[in-house]
Amino acid sequence: LTEGPASMQGLRGTVVPHNFRHRQACTASSVRRPLPLTCSSSNIPHRLLQPSARPPLQCKLVARAAKEPSPASDEPGEGDGEDIDVEAAFHQLLEEGLGDLHDEGEGEADQGEAEMPPDDENSTFEGAEAIADELEKSRRPGYTEEQWREGLEASGIDRNSMTEQPEFEGEDEQEELDAESSPYDEGAHAKYPRPPPRPHFMHVLFGKAAYYEEATRLQTEHEDVVVYGIQADPTLVLEGDLFCCIPSDDCPDSEEALQSVYDAIQSGAAALLLPSELQAFPDLLQIIPEEIAVVWVPAVEEVAARLAVSFFDAPSRDLLMVAVSGTRGKSTTSWLIRGILEEMEQVAGMMGSIEWSLAEDRLDSDGDLWEPSEEDPAKDRECSAPFKLTPYAGKYSVPSPGPELSLSTQKVLGGMKDRGATCCIFEVTPSSDEHHLNQAIWVDVNVVVHTTLAPPGGMGKSSLPMTTAQKEELEGAVEAAVAPFERLMDPDSQAAIINLDDPAVTLVIKAAQGVPHITYAIENQDAAVWAESFKFDIWESEIIVRTPLGRLQVISPLLGRHNVYNILAAVATGLALKVPLVSIVAGIESVEIIPGRCEVIDEGQDFSVIVDSADTPEALEAMLSALKGPANRIITVLGCRGEEDRSMRPRIAEVAHNYSDLLIFTNDSPCREPPEQIIQDMVAGLPEQLINRYSGYVYFPFQDQGHVPLWFEPYLQKAQRTTRRHVMEDRFSAIRAAIGTAQPGDVVLIAGRGHNDYMEYEDGEGGTRRGWFDDRVEARAALSKLAYLNQLTKLSRRELPWGSALSEMDTVVEVEAPPS
């Protein structure tokens, strides 16, 4: 980090000391020091833990802004152009050549080419110099109080109550503001620097985003309009924000859009970015005051994301960005990489399916530290209750993918950068969904990690054939997952991490041919990072890894062959980032828990309890196959979500039957589908020979006993006990039954839900209602009751149902299966 051009030293030249989450968190006053990187190798010729040293962008507007000093100060380092680094803000926006705001399809001008200012002084882009000057003012805190007040008065917005304002030269206002109470001085906020204010003149903002035509129009018609934030949710708009009306996927009709625009205006929006089709509604035009700047565009989602890049000064360029792409293994690999970076005292951000976070604090979709908006009714509860729905409120959830995803991504990255983050691990979802495809376009990535594009958990080893739907889904996923590698073009600051055992490895290597890459594998010994050996028990795994710099021993609670791949990917990423081997091992081993990803619940019991997100046949097979040898018995608790692919249910039940010594079918968010129907679809995956043994029964024995008459319950229980295939629709009871039945050396696998802490049920009005239910919480609560059960020394708990009464019961009817 002490290398590279002097002008780039300020971007990532120092880090705030911040170790892994069980260590003390950093504060804004922490002493800064250089990152101690000592590892070097001629086998890996690139160094990525340093700022990008890309050539400066050749753009007259940028050059002029860089040459002219800010009018705020004559002191070097405060107002001169060299310290501003305008190139960083424009580089990603203009490097690929962007079209004009209103360009659609093919026309006389190419859609991908931006209209650049002419070289002569009589430029047709009137006001370019003014925009360059305002750019200086709007992004630097070194201008005078008088200039700041003039901008406020011109905008017509009262910002006197703002607690985070620029520092005025020669004045005491900032010291007075710092002395006052502020939310940034309390709780988790106190650990991070205060986010700076970001006032932008509207025409300056559009100019920074290379929308020159609109910038010129806005300078002429709304020269004094200032915006302080960008928001797509009308309920969150604050006075002075730019509201972007992005039609939702669920309800794209005009009535919703009109209402959202009205709500945003009522909340004090200073400017509006609206879809062009709304111009056909005269009622909308009448409710928009003349002083509000309005820009009509055909694709609000795309323009909003591009403006956010400009608004937050291209935040991904100031962070070390590691993208993780693949069909499976992204979350586990991302958490392991974060462990390595935090071991190197980096302040790491995370954007993944488990959480959006900075260090140990979660972030909301605006990039602010998340705080519950309502009281959590389950806050002080030990667990949920059987046969009851516990209200779900005040809980954290990752923002769902939607039209605002690209905008939210930039806001979150901006929030991370403002709070002192030095790096971010970013999960790339390989999906043909346009929102996921657009999310990564404006993210400047340093390293892209390839996990797998094979069927989940398979890596070519799955015993299950792929369905037609799976093949079609995989084809779309491959195309989307390869896209981030195709955007890697700078061999000095970018690299690829590639799984050499993956069937799609040829496509990935071809896409990443412009940058160095490090390979990893289990099967292919030609990989740079290769697993020499690995072994599992019911608690942890031990892996011996060969690297170009030496051999490593890694011990981790992550079990299974699929997790060996995830660990190898993290090791390869550490090598690409020039992290010492000892720090790579320490970083991986410091990650003791990844929520819902092979999470071992250890309360001192003599058997293992694992909560895992395996919700497909392939993923479940990968998890169970790792446990088959070390465990005395495997007890599996499994359910399938309602209103999802029904063909998956018998296939996942077949896998569970093949590997489990005792199997309990139960609920998993039935939604509006009858729970008994979901379970019957799963039971259809049991062997026909097993089912036909009880064809003479009056009632089908593989269902919840609540659906049969009382007199038939002993026969149902006898059939389920004999086959060790049980049905308990209530998941609360199923988890407790499994844990109470476990013996020393057994493994209880609670599969399918992972870190999800809610279940969805029909609300009786055609919709669904969430109830709080967390497998990890329920497992710990069940383990806490073992002490009471162990006092019942005469109670046999090895089989379900507990006790010995059924052992002496004769089976009334049992039909022998016909010979196959």
Order of alpha helices (4+ residues) and beta strands (2+ residues): alpha-alpha-alpha-alpha-alpha-alpha-beta-alpha-alpha-beta-beta-beta-alpha-beta-alpha-beta-alpha-beta-alpha-beta-beta-beta-alpha-beta-alpha-beta-alpha-beta-alpha-beta-beta-beta-beta-alpha-alpha-beta-beta-alpha-beta-alpha-beta-alpha-alpha-alpha-beta-alpha-beta-beta-beta-alpha-alpha
